[in-house]
Amino acid sequence: MVWLLLWVLGVGACLHGGQKAERTHTERFAPPAEKLRSAEREAETRVRANPNNAKAWLDLGMAHLRLAQVDRAVGDFRRAATLAPSLGEPQSDLAYALWMRGNIDGAMEAARKALALDPNNPSALRYAGRLLLLHGGDRSEAIEHLEKAAQINPEETDAHFDLVMAYRAAGDTSNAWAQLRLLQTEFPEEDPRILYVQGALISDQGRSSLAIAFFRRALAGDPHLPGAREALGIELAQSRHWGEALDLLDSAAKDNPRSFRLTYAYALTLMNTQHLVEAEAAARRAIDLNPESSEARALLGQVQVRLTSGGGKQP
């Protein structure tokens, strides 16, 4: 199985007459971008030689994905899936590419198709679990998928990181901390992902100042760590650090518009920084995401009162 999240492209040496050809100095020291282009050209050559070669289409899709050509990768993986309808791998790879393109529903559908073809496909299990977890799906199903992925391939640590957050979302704090302790035996204590999940669990204990410190350290180690920026923004909002929270939540809420918790925190922050028109719109979005939320409805009411009374100024 091609591991999309950890896949590292290697350009194989050419074979000629049964002997491994010696690579030139240029080939050995080619910059990564050129290696990716070389892999793309090699896969394209194989596809032209045999357009019905599903493996060649998968390799071409992977090259395009690594080159950030996500739309082309989606097309390649769809072609591979058509050529090999009984294999789970093309659907699993397609799930990841669709996820990267922002097509969450399509990604989930592809992951489920992969699992229907191969219930033990660890990549599909992890993608299905992660997608369910990130986008408000069934938490018990997400945990089931992630636990199975971790059991099939215990060395695939991403599944264990996802399990921490899945257990946390389900309120199973004992298992969440147990997974974290397991990960702490494998990674340095300053690993950004370790810091992030530890901060999240500490946040659940109501220790905001310490959680903020962990989130800051995580982002210092990896400014693009998924989830950390949003978590810090929400924690800052809960601690009434409105100005700094707004800087983080403004872009985070746009990047993840399907998160109720993020949208609510953003609306609350907008209200408290006197961005009342935007706060009203964000509060309405929060209600759309979670119509049963009394908090979101109360927040919308507060914003409307302030707008009516002129209690806040729009910058």
Number of C-alpha atoms within 10 A of each C-alpha: 11 15 13 15 9 9 10 10 13 10 13 10 12 11 10 8 6 7 8 11 12 11 12 9 8 8 14 12 11 13 10 11 11 12 18 21 15 16 21 19 14 16 21 19 14 17 19 11 11 12 15 16 16 23 18 22 27 26 23 26 31 29 26 21 22 19 14 12 15 21 15 17 26 24 15 25 28 21 21 28 23 15 17 17 15 14 19 26 28 30 28 34 33 31 31 27 27 22 19 16 15 13 13 18 14 17 26 24 17 27 30 21 20 29 23 15 16 17 15 16 20 24 28 32 28 28 26 28 30 24 19 21 24 19 15 13 14 12 19 16 15 25 27 15 26 30 20 19 26 21 14 14 12 13 11 17 15 17 26 23 20 24 28 26 24 28 21 20 17 15 12 13 18 12 15 25 18 12 18 21 13 13 18 16 9 10 13 12 12 14 14 23 24 20 24 28 26 22 28 24 19 17 19 13 11 11 13 19 14 14 26 23 14 25 28 21 19 26 20 12 15 14 13 11 15 12 17 25 22 24 25 27 28 28 24 24 23 15 13 14 15 20 14 14 25 23 12 19 26 18 13 21 22 13 12 16 15 17 19 22 17 22 28 27 26 30 32 28 29 26 25 19 18 18 19 26 17 16 25 22 13 24 28 20 20 28 20 14 19 17 12 10 14 11 14 27 17 12 21 24 14 16 28 16 12 16 19 10 9 11 11 17 12 11 7
